[in-house]
Amino acid sequence: MERDSLRNACLGFQQFLVSRQNLAPVLVTDVADFAWFSRLGWMVEYLPELEGGGMLYQERKRDYLAWRYRDTLVVSGAAGLLDEEGWNRLLKME
């Protein structure tokens, strides 16, 4: 996602997370907006898209993150742009 869309999605997630204290968000992103992300109070995993020889690192880190968060609910950033009804339907799918 582009930076502004991701920010809007994160704000949407924050609204839905207020009443769901049992969820601890972890943002996996290639957007380097660390000052803004730090204000969310979430864990942020930075997974940059690297040019050239960085693919090996990127793949290893992606695989590590998949292992690290293997038992978690994973949603696309676009889910933060859903309305409350869509968000509730998404959570019922887990």
PDB file of N, CA, C and O in Angstrom:
ATOM      1  N   MET A   1       0.844  -1.182   0.000  1.00  0.00           N
ATOM      2  CA  MET A   1       0.000   0.000   0.000  1.00  0.00           C
ATOM      3  C   MET A   1       0.884   1.237   0.000  1.00  0.00           C
ATOM      4  O   MET A   1       2.011   1.218   0.493  1.00  0.00           O
ATOM      5  N   GLU A   2       0.358   2.288  -0.551  1.00  0.00           N
ATOM      6  CA  GLU A   2       1.046   3.570  -0.483  1.00  0.00           C
ATOM      7  C   GLU A   2       0.932   4.122   0.936  1.00  0.00           C
ATOM      8  O   GLU A   2       0.038   3.732   1.687  1.00  0.00           O
ATOM      9  N   ARG A   3       1.830   5.023   1.300  1.00  0.00           N
ATOM     10  CA  ARG A   3       1.925   5.539   2.663  1.00  0.00           C
ATOM     11  C   ARG A   3       0.599   6.099   3.179  1.00  0.00           C
ATOM     12  O   ARG A   3       0.173   5.736   4.275  1.00  0.00           O
ATOM     13  N   ASP A   4      -0.055   6.962   2.428  1.00  0.00           N
ATOM     14  CA  ASP A   4      -1.283   7.579   2.919  1.00  0.00           C
ATOM     15  C   ASP A   4      -2.414   6.569   3.073  1.00  0.00           C
ATOM     16  O   ASP A   4      -3.181   6.643   4.033  1.00  0.00           O
ATOM     17  N   SER A   5      -2.527   5.628   2.141  1.00  0.00           N
ATOM     18  CA  SER A   5      -3.543   4.579   2.259  1.00  0.00           C
ATOM     19  C   SER A   5      -3.273   3.705   3.473  1.00  0.00           C
ATOM     20  O   SER A   5      -4.198   3.318   4.187  1.00  0.00           O
ATOM     21  N   LEU A   6      -2.001   3.396   3.705  1.00  0.00           N
ATOM     22  CA  LEU A   6      -1.644   2.575   4.862  1.00  0.00           C
ATOM     23  C   LEU A   6      -1.962   3.308   6.166  1.00  0.00           C
ATOM     24  O   LEU A   6      -2.468   2.703   7.112  1.00  0.00           O
ATOM     25  N   ARG A   7      -1.669   4.593   6.216  1.00  0.00           N
ATOM     26  CA  ARG A   7      -2.016   5.373   7.405  1.00  0.00           C
ATOM     27  C   ARG A   7      -3.520   5.330   7.666  1.00  0.00           C
ATOM     28  O   ARG A   7      -3.948   5.122   8.802  1.00  0.00           O
ATOM     29  N   ASN A   8      -4.320   5.525   6.623  1.00  0.00           N
ATOM     30  CA  ASN A   8      -5.778   5.471   6.782  1.00  0.00           C
ATOM     31  C   ASN A   8      -6.236   4.093   7.244  1.00  0.00           C
ATOM     32  O   ASN A   8      -7.121   3.982   8.093  1.00  0.00           O
ATOM     33  N   ALA A   9      -5.642   3.054   6.694  1.00  0.00           N
ATOM     34  CA  ALA A   9      -5.988   1.689   7.109  1.00  0.00           C
ATOM     35  C   ALA A   9      -5.637   1.467   8.577  1.00  0.00           C
ATOM     36  O   ALA A   9      -6.417   0.863   9.314  1.00  0.00           O
ATOM     37  N   CYS A  10      -4.484   1.943   9.004  1.00  0.00           N
ATOM     38  CA  CYS A  10      -4.081   1.788  10.410  1.00  0.00           C
ATOM     39  C   CYS A  10      -5.040   2.518  11.333  1.00  0.00           C
ATOM     40  O   CYS A  10      -5.392   2.003  12.394  1.00  0.00           O
ATOM     41  N   LEU A  11      -5.467   3.710  10.942  1.00  0.00           N
ATOM     42  CA  LEU A  11      -6.446   4.450  11.743  1.00  0.00           C
ATOM     43  C   LEU A  11      -7.760   3.689  11.819  1.00  0.00           C
ATOM     44  O   LEU A  11      -8.415   3.679  12.861  1.00  0.00           O
ATOM     45  N   GLY A  12      -8.151   3.049  10.714  1.00  0.00           N
ATOM     46  CA  GLY A  12      -9.354   2.229  10.725  1.00  0.00           C
ATOM     47  C   GLY A  12      -9.220   1.041  11.659  1.00  0.00           C
ATOM     48  O   GLY A  12     -10.143   0.725  12.410  1.00  0.00           O
ATOM     49  N   PHE A  13      -8.058   0.377  11.613  1.00  0.00           N
ATOM     50  CA  PHE A  13      -7.818  -0.741  12.526  1.00  0.00           C
ATOM     51  C   PHE A  13      -7.888  -0.272  13.976  1.00  0.00           C
ATOM     52  O   PHE A  13      -8.457  -0.963  14.821  1.00  0.00           O
ATOM     53  N   GLN A  14      -7.322   0.884  14.273  1.00  0.00           N
ATOM     54  CA  GLN A  14      -7.343   1.381  15.644  1.00  0.00           C
ATOM     55  C   GLN A  14      -8.769   1.536  16.155  1.00  0.00           C
ATOM     56  O   GLN A  14      -9.046   1.224  17.313  1.00  0.00           O
ATOM     57  N   GLN A  15      -9.673   2.011  15.311  1.00  0.00           N
ATOM     58  CA  GLN A  15     -11.072   2.165  15.720  1.00  0.00           C
ATOM     59  C   GLN A  15     -11.675   0.831  16.119  1.00  0.00           C
ATOM     60  O   GLN A  15     -12.370   0.737  17.131  1.00  0.00           O
ATOM     61  N   PHE A  16     -11.413  -0.203  15.328  1.00  0.00           N
ATOM     62  CA  PHE A  16     -11.993  -1.509  15.601  1.00  0.00           C
ATOM     63  C   PHE A  16     -11.316  -2.219  16.765  1.00  0.00           C
ATOM     64  O   PHE A  16     -11.930  -3.062  17.418  1.00  0.00           O
ATOM     65  N   LEU A  17     -10.075  -1.891  17.026  1.00  0.00           N
ATOM     66  CA  LEU A  17      -9.342  -2.562  18.092  1.00  0.00           C
ATOM     67  C   LEU A  17      -9.685  -2.036  19.479  1.00  0.00           C
ATOM     68  O   LEU A  17      -9.381  -2.690  20.476  1.00  0.00           O
ATOM     69  N   VAL A  18     -10.311  -0.871  19.560  1.00  0.00           N
ATOM     70  CA  VAL A  18     -10.651  -0.282  20.853  1.00  0.00           C
ATOM     71  C   VAL A  18     -11.485  -1.248  21.693  1.00  0.00           C
ATOM     72  O   VAL A  18     -11.255  -1.383  22.895  1.00  0.00           O
ATOM     73  N   SER A  19     -12.446  -1.915  21.068  1.00  0.00           N
ATOM     74  CA  SER A  19     -13.324  -2.824  21.813  1.00  0.00           C
ATOM     75  C   SER A  19     -12.826  -4.264  21.790  1.00  0.00           C
ATOM     76  O   SER A  19     -13.522  -5.163  22.262  1.00  0.00           O
ATOM     77  N   ARG A  20     -11.660  -4.492  21.261  1.00  0.00           N
ATOM     78  CA  ARG A  20     -11.131  -5.862  21.156  1.00  0.00           C
ATOM     79  C   ARG A  20      -9.744  -5.939  21.799  1.00  0.00           C
ATOM     80  O   ARG A  20      -8.725  -5.997  21.111  1.00  0.00           O
ATOM     81  N   GLN A  21      -9.733  -5.939  23.109  1.00  0.00           N
ATOM     82  CA  GLN A  21      -8.475  -5.949  23.848  1.00  0.00           C
ATOM     83  C   GLN A  21      -7.712  -7.263  23.719  1.00  0.00           C
ATOM     84  O   GLN A  21      -6.554  -7.347  24.126  1.00  0.00           O
ATOM     85  N   ASN A  22      -8.346  -8.285  23.160  1.00  0.00           N
ATOM     86  CA  ASN A  22      -7.694  -9.589  23.015  1.00  0.00           C
ATOM     87  C   ASN A  22      -6.826  -9.664  21.759  1.00  0.00           C
ATOM     88  O   ASN A  22      -6.172 -10.681  21.529  1.00  0.00           O
ATOM     89  N   LEU A  23      -6.807  -8.612  20.947  1.00  0.00           N
ATOM     90  CA  LEU A  23      -5.987  -8.590  19.739  1.00  0.00           C
ATOM     91  C   LEU A  23      -4.797  -7.661  19.931  1.00  0.00           C
ATOM     92  O   LEU A  23      -4.938  -6.549  20.442  1.00  0.00           O
ATOM     93  N   ALA A  24      -3.637  -8.124  19.522  1.00  0.00           N
ATOM     94  CA  ALA A  24      -2.415  -7.317  19.595  1.00  0.00           C
ATOM     95  C   ALA A  24      -1.884  -7.163  18.171  1.00  0.00           C
ATOM     96  O   ALA A  24      -1.326  -8.108  17.613  1.00  0.00           O
ATOM     97  N   PRO A  25      -2.052  -5.994  17.587  1.00  0.00           N
ATOM     98  CA  PRO A  25      -1.674  -5.824  16.184  1.00  0.00           C
ATOM     99  C   PRO A  25      -0.167  -5.819  15.956  1.00  0.00           C
ATOM    100  O   PRO A  25       0.607  -5.267  16.737  1.00  0.00           O
ATOM    101  N   VAL A  26       0.211  -6.451  14.864  1.00  0.00           N
ATOM    102  CA  VAL A  26       1.584  -6.422  14.369  1.00  0.00           C
ATOM    103  C   VAL A  26       1.485  -6.002  12.906  1.00  0.00           C
ATOM    104  O   VAL A  26       0.841  -6.673  12.101  1.00  0.00           O
ATOM    105  N   LEU A  27       2.116  -4.909  12.578  1.00  0.00           N
ATOM    106  CA  LEU A  27       2.090  -4.402  11.215  1.00  0.00           C
ATOM    107  C   LEU A  27       3.334  -4.880  10.486  1.00  0.00           C
ATOM    108  O   LEU A  27       4.456  -4.615  10.918  1.00  0.00           O
ATOM    109  N   VAL A  28       3.136  -5.581   9.385  1.00  0.00           N
ATOM    110  CA  VAL A  28       4.248  -5.982   8.517  1.00  0.00           C
ATOM    111  C   VAL A  28       4.147  -5.111   7.278  1.00  0.00           C
ATOM    112  O   VAL A  28       3.150  -5.159   6.558  1.00  0.00           O
ATOM    113  N   THR A  29       5.176  -4.316   7.030  1.00  0.00           N
ATOM    114  CA  THR A  29       5.095  -3.326   5.973  1.00  0.00           C
ATOM    115  C   THR A  29       6.437  -3.080   5.298  1.00  0.00           C
ATOM    116  O   THR A  29       7.500  -3.323   5.869  1.00  0.00           O
ATOM    117  N   ASP A  30       6.354  -2.592   4.069  1.00  0.00           N
ATOM    118  CA  ASP A  30       7.554  -2.158   3.369  1.00  0.00           C
ATOM    119  C   ASP A  30       7.627  -0.630   3.334  1.00  0.00           C
ATOM    120  O   ASP A  30       8.489  -0.060   2.666  1.00  0.00           O
ATOM    121  N   VAL A  31       6.728   0.018   4.048  1.00  0.00           N
ATOM    122  CA  VAL A  31       6.687   1.478   4.115  1.00  0.00           C
ATOM    123  C   VAL A  31       7.526   1.943   5.301  1.00  0.00           C
ATOM    124  O   VAL A  31       7.291   1.530   6.437  1.00  0.00           O
ATOM    125  N   ALA A  32       8.495   2.794   5.035  1.00  0.00           N
ATOM    126  CA  ALA A  32       9.387   3.306   6.088  1.00  0.00           C
ATOM    127  C   ALA A  32       8.814   4.610   6.639  1.00  0.00           C
ATOM    128  O   ALA A  32       9.255   5.697   6.264  1.00  0.00           O
ATOM    129  N   ASP A  33       7.842   4.496   7.518  1.00  0.00           N
ATOM    130  CA  ASP A  33       7.174   5.649   8.123  1.00  0.00           C
ATOM    131  C   ASP A  33       7.231   5.471   9.640  1.00  0.00           C
ATOM    132  O   ASP A  33       6.206   5.525  10.321  1.00  0.00           O
ATOM    133  N   PHE A  34       8.432   5.259  10.156  1.00  0.00           N
ATOM    134  CA  PHE A  34       8.624   4.802  11.530  1.00  0.00           C
ATOM    135  C   PHE A  34       8.117   5.776  12.584  1.00  0.00           C
ATOM    136  O   PHE A  34       7.565   5.344  13.596  1.00  0.00           O
ATOM    137  N   ALA A  35       8.289   7.071  12.375  1.00  0.00           N
ATOM    138  CA  ALA A  35       7.815   8.046  13.365  1.00  0.00           C
ATOM    139  C   ALA A  35       6.301   7.948  13.511  1.00  0.00           C
ATOM    140  O   ALA A  35       5.781   7.980  14.627  1.00  0.00           O
ATOM    141  N   TRP A  36       5.599   7.829  12.403  1.00  0.00           N
ATOM    142  CA  TRP A  36       4.137   7.734  12.461  1.00  0.00           C
ATOM    143  C   TRP A  36       3.717   6.397  13.058  1.00  0.00           C
ATOM    144  O   TRP A  36       2.815   6.347  13.894  1.00  0.00           O
ATOM    145  N   PHE A  37       4.365   5.310  12.633  1.00  0.00           N
ATOM    146  CA  PHE A  37       4.013   3.982  13.149  1.00  0.00           C
ATOM    147  C   PHE A  37       4.246   3.892  14.658  1.00  0.00           C
ATOM    148  O   PHE A  37       3.483   3.227  15.358  1.00  0.00           O
ATOM    149  N   SER A  38       5.280   4.544  15.165  1.00  0.00           N
ATOM    150  CA  SER A  38       5.585   4.454  16.596  1.00  0.00           C
ATOM    151  C   SER A  38       4.450   5.023  17.441  1.00  0.00           C
ATOM    152  O   SER A  38       4.263   4.603  18.583  1.00  0.00           O
ATOM    153  N   ARG A  39       3.708   5.950  16.910  1.00  0.00           N
ATOM    154  CA  ARG A  39       2.582   6.527  17.655  1.00  0.00           C
ATOM    155  C   ARG A  39       1.390   5.580  17.744  1.00  0.00           C
ATOM    156  O   ARG A  39       0.492   5.790  18.559  1.00  0.00           O
ATOM    157  N   LEU A  40       1.374   4.551  16.921  1.00  0.00           N
ATOM    158  CA  LEU A  40       0.287   3.575  16.984  1.00  0.00           C
ATOM    159  C   LEU A  40       0.368   2.717  18.236  1.00  0.00           C
ATOM    160  O   LEU A  40      -0.656   2.268  18.751  1.00  0.00           O
ATOM    161  N   GLY A  41       1.578   2.490  18.725  1.00  0.00           N
ATOM    162  CA  GLY A  41       1.759   1.608  19.867  1.00  0.00           C
ATOM    163  C   GLY A  41       1.715   0.134  19.487  1.00  0.00           C
ATOM    164  O   GLY A  41       1.503  -0.725  20.343  1.00  0.00           O
ATOM    165  N   TRP A  42       1.911  -0.154  18.227  1.00  0.00           N
ATOM    166  CA  TRP A  42       1.893  -1.528  17.735  1.00  0.00           C
ATOM    167  C   TRP A  42       3.312  -1.999  17.496  1.00  0.00           C
ATOM    168  O   TRP A  42       4.240  -1.197  17.386  1.00  0.00           O
ATOM    169  N   MET A  43       3.467  -3.310  17.418  1.00  0.00           N
ATOM    170  CA  MET A  43       4.731  -3.855  16.944  1.00  0.00           C
ATOM    171  C   MET A  43       4.748  -3.685  15.426  1.00  0.00           C
ATOM    172  O   MET A  43       3.745  -3.925  14.754  1.00  0.00           O
ATOM    173  N   VAL A  44       5.879  -3.274  14.903  1.00  0.00           N
ATOM    174  CA  VAL A  44       6.015  -3.084  13.460  1.00  0.00           C
ATOM    175  C   VAL A  44       7.178  -3.932  12.968  1.00  0.00           C
ATOM    176  O   VAL A  44       8.291  -3.837  13.485  1.00  0.00           O
ATOM    177  N   GLU A  45       6.919  -4.747  11.984  1.00  0.00           N
ATOM    178  CA  GLU A  45       7.958  -5.546  11.331  1.00  0.00           C
ATOM    179  C   GLU A  45       8.191  -4.924   9.952  1.00  0.00           C
ATOM    180  O   GLU A  45       7.304  -4.917   9.099  1.00  0.00           O
ATOM    181  N   TYR A  46       9.382  -4.413   9.759  1.00  0.00           N
ATOM    182  CA  TYR A  46       9.716  -3.766   8.493  1.00  0.00           C
ATOM    183  C   TYR A  46      10.273  -4.799   7.536  1.00  0.00           C
ATOM    184  O   TYR A  46      11.278  -5.449   7.821  1.00  0.00           O
ATOM    185  N   LEU A  47       9.611  -4.945   6.395  1.00  0.00           N
ATOM    186  CA  LEU A  47      10.014  -5.908   5.377  1.00  0.00           C
ATOM    187  C   LEU A  47      10.175  -5.135   4.060  1.00  0.00           C
ATOM    188  O   LEU A  47       9.262  -5.099   3.235  1.00  0.00           O
ATOM    189  N   PRO A  48      11.344  -4.521   3.879  1.00  0.00           N
ATOM    190  CA  PRO A  48      11.524  -3.667   2.695  1.00  0.00           C
ATOM    191  C   PRO A  48      11.633  -4.467   1.410  1.00  0.00           C
ATOM    192  O   PRO A  48      12.083  -5.612   1.397  1.00  0.00           O
ATOM    193  N   GLU A  49      11.205  -3.826   0.330  1.00  0.00           N
ATOM    194  CA  GLU A  49      11.439  -4.392  -0.991  1.00  0.00           C
ATOM    195  C   GLU A  49      12.815  -3.924  -1.405  1.00  0.00           C
ATOM    196  O   GLU A  49      13.041  -2.727  -1.582  1.00  0.00           O
ATOM    197  N   LEU A  50      13.735  -4.855  -1.562  1.00  0.00           N
ATOM    198  CA  LEU A  50      15.129  -4.520  -1.866  1.00  0.00           C
ATOM    199  C   LEU A  50      15.428  -4.796  -3.327  1.00  0.00           C
ATOM    200  O   LEU A  50      14.958  -5.777  -3.903  1.00  0.00           O
ATOM    201  N   GLU A  51      16.205  -3.926  -3.900  1.00  0.00           N
ATOM    202  CA  GLU A  51      16.628  -4.083  -5.292  1.00  0.00           C
ATOM    203  C   GLU A  51      17.825  -5.030  -5.368  1.00  0.00           C
ATOM    204  O   GLU A  51      18.591  -5.146  -4.411  1.00  0.00           O
ATOM    205  N   GLY A  52      17.983  -5.691  -6.484  1.00  0.00           N
ATOM    206  CA  GLY A  52      19.181  -6.500  -6.736  1.00  0.00           C
ATOM    207  C   GLY A  52      19.294  -7.706  -5.843  1.00  0.00           C
ATOM    208  O   GLY A  52      18.383  -8.533  -5.784  1.00  0.00           O
ATOM    209  N   GLY A  53      20.431  -7.814  -5.133  1.00  0.00           N
ATOM    210  CA  GLY A  53      20.756  -8.995  -4.340  1.00  0.00           C
ATOM    211  C   GLY A  53      20.008  -9.111  -3.036  1.00  0.00           C
ATOM    212  O   GLY A  53      20.269 -10.039  -2.270  1.00  0.00           O
ATOM    213  N   GLY A  54      19.085  -8.206  -2.747  1.00  0.00           N
ATOM    214  CA  GLY A  54      18.371  -8.240  -1.484  1.00  0.00           C
ATOM    215  C   GLY A  54      17.253  -9.251  -1.411  1.00  0.00           C
ATOM    216  O   GLY A  54      16.639  -9.416  -0.357  1.00  0.00           O
ATOM    217  N   MET A  55      16.973  -9.934  -2.507  1.00  0.00           N
ATOM    218  CA  MET A  55      15.863 -10.887  -2.507  1.00  0.00           C
ATOM    219  C   MET A  55      16.068 -12.020  -1.506  1.00  0.00           C
ATOM    220  O   MET A  55      15.113 -12.457  -0.864  1.00  0.00           O
ATOM    221  N   LEU A  56      17.285 -12.493  -1.368  1.00  0.00           N
ATOM    222  CA  LEU A  56      17.541 -13.570  -0.417  1.00  0.00           C
ATOM    223  C   LEU A  56      17.194 -13.118   0.996  1.00  0.00           C
ATOM    224  O   LEU A  56      16.536 -13.844   1.741  1.00  0.00           O
ATOM    225  N   TYR A  57      17.636 -11.923   1.363  1.00  0.00           N
ATOM    226  CA  TYR A  57      17.303 -11.387   2.692  1.00  0.00           C
ATOM    227  C   TYR A  57      15.793 -11.242   2.843  1.00  0.00           C
ATOM    228  O   TYR A  57      15.223 -11.655   3.853  1.00  0.00           O
ATOM    229  N   GLN A  58      15.153 -10.660   1.844  1.00  0.00           N
ATOM    230  CA  GLN A  58      13.714 -10.429   1.908  1.00  0.00           C
ATOM    231  C   GLN A  58      12.955 -11.749   2.058  1.00  0.00           C
ATOM    232  O   GLN A  58      12.028 -11.843   2.862  1.00  0.00           O
ATOM    233  N   GLU A  59      13.340 -12.755   1.297  1.00  0.00           N
ATOM    234  CA  GLU A  59      12.677 -14.052   1.382  1.00  0.00           C
ATOM    235  C   GLU A  59      12.903 -14.703   2.744  1.00  0.00           C
ATOM    236  O   GLU A  59      11.978 -15.268   3.326  1.00  0.00           O
ATOM    237  N   ARG A  60      14.131 -14.624   3.251  1.00  0.00           N
ATOM    238  CA  ARG A  60      14.423 -15.205   4.568  1.00  0.00           C
ATOM    239  C   ARG A  60      13.623 -14.506   5.657  1.00  0.00           C
ATOM    240  O   ARG A  60      13.076 -15.160   6.544  1.00  0.00           O
ATOM    241  N   LYS A  61      13.552 -13.185   5.595  1.00  0.00           N
ATOM    242  CA  LYS A  61      12.798 -12.457   6.614  1.00  0.00           C
ATOM    243  C   LYS A  61      11.305 -12.750   6.488  1.00  0.00           C
ATOM    244  O   LYS A  61      10.629 -12.922   7.502  1.00  0.00           O
ATOM    245  N   ARG A  62      10.780 -12.809   5.270  1.00  0.00           N
ATOM    246  CA  ARG A  62       9.376 -13.130   5.068  1.00  0.00           C
ATOM    247  C   ARG A  62       9.064 -14.516   5.637  1.00  0.00           C
ATOM    248  O   ARG A  62       8.043 -14.702   6.299  1.00  0.00           O
ATOM    249  N   ASP A  63       9.939 -15.481   5.381  1.00  0.00           N
ATOM    250  CA  ASP A  63       9.754 -16.834   5.903  1.00  0.00           C
ATOM    251  C   ASP A  63       9.810 -16.849   7.425  1.00  0.00           C
ATOM    252  O   ASP A  63       9.034 -17.552   8.073  1.00  0.00           O
ATOM    253  N   TYR A  64      10.736 -16.066   7.997  1.00  0.00           N
ATOM    254  CA  TYR A  64      10.835 -15.982   9.455  1.00  0.00           C
ATOM    255  C   TYR A  64       9.547 -15.394  10.038  1.00  0.00           C
ATOM    256  O   TYR A  64       9.017 -15.911  11.021  1.00  0.00           O
ATOM    257  N   LEU A  65       9.048 -14.321   9.435  1.00  0.00           N
ATOM    258  CA  LEU A  65       7.824 -13.699   9.943  1.00  0.00           C
ATOM    259  C   LEU A  65       6.638 -14.650   9.825  1.00  0.00           C
ATOM    260  O   LEU A  65       5.786 -14.691  10.712  1.00  0.00           O
ATOM    261  N   ALA A  66       6.578 -15.408   8.748  1.00  0.00           N
ATOM    262  CA  ALA A  66       5.509 -16.398   8.587  1.00  0.00           C
ATOM    263  C   ALA A  66       5.593 -17.448   9.699  1.00  0.00           C
ATOM    264  O   ALA A  66       4.570 -17.876  10.233  1.00  0.00           O
ATOM    265  N   TRP A  67       6.812 -17.858  10.042  1.00  0.00           N
ATOM    266  CA  TRP A  67       6.980 -18.821  11.142  1.00  0.00           C
ATOM    267  C   TRP A  67       6.651 -18.163  12.483  1.00  0.00           C
ATOM    268  O   TRP A  67       5.952 -18.755  13.305  1.00  0.00           O
ATOM    269  N   ARG A  68       7.141 -16.963  12.708  1.00  0.00           N
ATOM    270  CA  ARG A  68       6.987 -16.266  13.986  1.00  0.00           C
ATOM    271  C   ARG A  68       5.518 -16.033  14.325  1.00  0.00           C
ATOM    272  O   ARG A  68       5.114 -16.170  15.479  1.00  0.00           O
ATOM    273  N   TYR A  69       4.736 -15.687  13.338  1.00  0.00           N
ATOM    274  CA  TYR A  69       3.323 -15.365  13.551  1.00  0.00           C
ATOM    275  C   TYR A  69       2.407 -16.426  12.964  1.00  0.00           C
ATOM    276  O   TYR A  69       1.301 -16.119  12.519  1.00  0.00           O
ATOM    277  N   ARG A  70       2.858 -17.660  12.962  1.00  0.00           N
ATOM    278  CA  ARG A  70       2.163 -18.761  12.294  1.00  0.00           C
ATOM    279  C   ARG A  70       0.769 -19.040  12.836  1.00  0.00           C
ATOM    280  O   ARG A  70      -0.085 -19.516  12.087  1.00  0.00           O
ATOM    281  N   ASP A  71       0.511 -18.768  14.081  1.00  0.00           N
ATOM    282  CA  ASP A  71      -0.790 -19.091  14.671  1.00  0.00           C
ATOM    283  C   ASP A  71      -1.659 -17.851  14.866  1.00  0.00           C
ATOM    284  O   ASP A  71      -2.534 -17.837  15.733  1.00  0.00           O
ATOM    285  N   THR A  72      -1.427 -16.827  14.078  1.00  0.00           N
ATOM    286  CA  THR A  72      -2.150 -15.579  14.268  1.00  0.00           C
ATOM    287  C   THR A  72      -3.139 -15.326  13.141  1.00  0.00           C
ATOM    288  O   THR A  72      -3.037 -15.895  12.054  1.00  0.00           O
ATOM    289  N   LEU A  73      -4.081 -14.473  13.426  1.00  0.00           N
ATOM    290  CA  LEU A  73      -5.008 -13.990  12.417  1.00  0.00           C
ATOM    291  C   LEU A  73      -4.251 -12.963  11.575  1.00  0.00           C
ATOM    292  O   LEU A  73      -3.707 -11.997  12.110  1.00  0.00           O
ATOM    293  N   VAL A  74      -4.217 -13.170  10.287  1.00  0.00           N
ATOM    294  CA  VAL A  74      -3.524 -12.264   9.380  1.00  0.00           C
ATOM    295  C   VAL A  74      -4.552 -11.633   8.463  1.00  0.00           C
ATOM    296  O   VAL A  74      -5.354 -12.324   7.834  1.00  0.00           O
ATOM    297  N   VAL A  75      -4.521 -10.311   8.395  1.00  0.00           N
ATOM    298  CA  VAL A  75      -5.432  -9.606   7.497  1.00  0.00           C
ATOM    299  C   VAL A  75      -4.635  -8.618   6.657  1.00  0.00           C
ATOM    300  O   VAL A  75      -3.594  -8.115   7.081  1.00  0.00           O
ATOM    301  N   SER A  76      -5.127  -8.360   5.500  1.00  0.00           N
ATOM    302  CA  SER A  76      -4.520  -7.384   4.603  1.00  0.00           C
ATOM    303  C   SER A  76      -4.699  -5.980   5.175  1.00  0.00           C
ATOM    304  O   SER A  76      -5.651  -5.717   5.911  1.00  0.00           O
ATOM    305  N   GLY A  77      -3.792  -5.100   4.836  1.00  0.00           N
ATOM    306  CA  GLY A  77      -3.923  -3.710   5.265  1.00  0.00           C
ATOM    307  C   GLY A  77      -5.226  -3.088   4.815  1.00  0.00           C
ATOM    308  O   GLY A  77      -5.770  -2.216   5.493  1.00  0.00           O
ATOM    309  N   ALA A  78      -5.735  -3.532   3.666  1.00  0.00           N
ATOM    310  CA  ALA A  78      -6.990  -2.997   3.155  1.00  0.00           C
ATOM    311  C   ALA A  78      -8.164  -3.271   4.104  1.00  0.00           C
ATOM    312  O   ALA A  78      -9.181  -2.582   4.033  1.00  0.00           O
ATOM    313  N   ALA A  79      -8.038  -4.253   4.976  1.00  0.00           N
ATOM    314  CA  ALA A  79      -9.103  -4.544   5.936  1.00  0.00           C
ATOM    315  C   ALA A  79      -9.329  -3.363   6.876  1.00  0.00           C
ATOM    316  O   ALA A  79     -10.425  -3.199   7.411  1.00  0.00           O
ATOM    317  N   GLY A  80      -8.317  -2.554   7.079  1.00  0.00           N
ATOM    318  CA  GLY A  80      -8.473  -1.371   7.916  1.00  0.00           C
ATOM    319  C   GLY A  80      -9.372  -0.322   7.301  1.00  0.00           C
ATOM    320  O   GLY A  80      -9.781   0.626   7.972  1.00  0.00           O
ATOM    321  N   LEU A  81      -9.680  -0.487   6.030  1.00  0.00           N
ATOM    322  CA  LEU A  81     -10.555   0.456   5.335  1.00  0.00           C
ATOM    323  C   LEU A  81     -12.003  -0.020   5.306  1.00  0.00           C
ATOM    324  O   LEU A  81     -12.876   0.656   4.760  1.00  0.00           O
ATOM    325  N   LEU A  82     -12.254  -1.195   5.901  1.00  0.00           N
ATOM    326  CA  LEU A  82     -13.614  -1.743   5.939  1.00  0.00           C
ATOM    327  C   LEU A  82     -14.490  -0.962   6.917  1.00  0.00           C
ATOM    328  O   LEU A  82     -13.987  -0.295   7.821  1.00  0.00           O
ATOM    329  N   ASP A  83     -15.798  -1.053   6.725  1.00  0.00           N
ATOM    330  CA  ASP A  83     -16.709  -0.503   7.724  1.00  0.00           C
ATOM    331  C   ASP A  83     -16.840  -1.527   8.856  1.00  0.00           C
ATOM    332  O   ASP A  83     -16.291  -2.626   8.772  1.00  0.00           O
ATOM    333  N   GLU A  84     -17.553  -1.166   9.891  1.00  0.00           N
ATOM    334  CA  GLU A  84     -17.641  -2.051  11.063  1.00  0.00           C
ATOM    335  C   GLU A  84     -18.255  -3.401  10.724  1.00  0.00           C
ATOM    336  O   GLU A  84     -17.812  -4.429  11.235  1.00  0.00           O
ATOM    337  N   GLU A  85     -19.271  -3.407   9.868  1.00  0.00           N
ATOM    338  CA  GLU A  85     -19.910  -4.670   9.478  1.00  0.00           C
ATOM    339  C   GLU A  85     -18.910  -5.587   8.763  1.00  0.00           C
ATOM    340  O   GLU A  85     -18.850  -6.783   9.048  1.00  0.00           O
ATOM    341  N   GLY A  86     -18.139  -5.034   7.850  1.00  0.00           N
ATOM    342  CA  GLY A  86     -17.133  -5.815   7.131  1.00  0.00           C
ATOM    343  C   GLY A  86     -16.059  -6.331   8.072  1.00  0.00           C
ATOM    344  O   GLY A  86     -15.613  -7.470   7.938  1.00  0.00           O
ATOM    345  N   TRP A  87     -15.642  -5.512   9.015  1.00  0.00           N
ATOM    346  CA  TRP A  87     -14.632  -5.911  10.001  1.00  0.00           C
ATOM    347  C   TRP A  87     -15.150  -7.066  10.855  1.00  0.00           C
ATOM    348  O   TRP A  87     -14.423  -8.027  11.108  1.00  0.00           O
ATOM    349  N   ASN A  88     -16.401  -6.974  11.298  1.00  0.00           N
ATOM    350  CA  ASN A  88     -16.976  -8.047  12.121  1.00  0.00           C
ATOM    351  C   ASN A  88     -17.107  -9.345  11.337  1.00  0.00           C
ATOM    352  O   ASN A  88     -16.881 -10.424  11.886  1.00  0.00           O
ATOM    353  N   ARG A  89     -17.469  -9.254  10.059  1.00  0.00           N
ATOM    354  CA  ARG A  89     -17.528 -10.469   9.205  1.00  0.00           C
ATOM    355  C   ARG A  89     -16.143 -11.079   9.078  1.00  0.00           C
ATOM    356  O   ARG A  89     -15.992 -12.300   9.126  1.00  0.00           O
ATOM    357  N   LEU A  90     -15.146 -10.244   8.917  1.00  0.00           N
ATOM    358  CA  LEU A  90     -13.770 -10.738   8.785  1.00  0.00           C
ATOM    359  C   LEU A  90     -13.330 -11.485  10.035  1.00  0.00           C
ATOM    360  O   LEU A  90     -12.711 -12.544   9.928  1.00  0.00           O
ATOM    361  N   LEU A  91     -13.633 -10.964  11.207  1.00  0.00           N
ATOM    362  CA  LEU A  91     -13.234 -11.613  12.451  1.00  0.00           C
ATOM    363  C   LEU A  91     -13.971 -12.927  12.675  1.00  0.00           C
ATOM    364  O   LEU A  91     -13.431 -13.825  13.321  1.00  0.00           O
ATOM    365  N   LYS A  92     -15.166 -13.060  12.169  1.00  0.00           N
ATOM    366  CA  LYS A  92     -15.930 -14.313  12.322  1.00  0.00           C
ATOM    367  C   LYS A  92     -15.350 -15.422  11.464  1.00  0.00           C
ATOM    368  O   LYS A  92     -15.651 -16.593  11.693  1.00  0.00           O
ATOM    369  N   MET A  93     -14.525 -15.080  10.479  1.00  0.00           N
ATOM    370  CA  MET A  93     -13.953 -16.079   9.589  1.00  0.00           C
ATOM    371  C   MET A  93     -12.801 -16.839  10.224  1.00  0.00           C
ATOM    372  O   MET A  93     -12.419 -17.892   9.715  1.00  0.00           O
ATOM    373  N   GLU A  94     -12.236 -16.346  11.315  1.00  0.00           N
ATOM    374  CA  GLU A  94     -11.042 -16.982  11.888  1.00  0.00           C
ATOM    375  C   GLU A  94     -11.284 -18.331  12.451  1.00  0.00           C
ATOM    376  O   GLU A  94     -10.358 -18.963  12.959  1.00  0.00           O
TER     377      GLU A  94
END
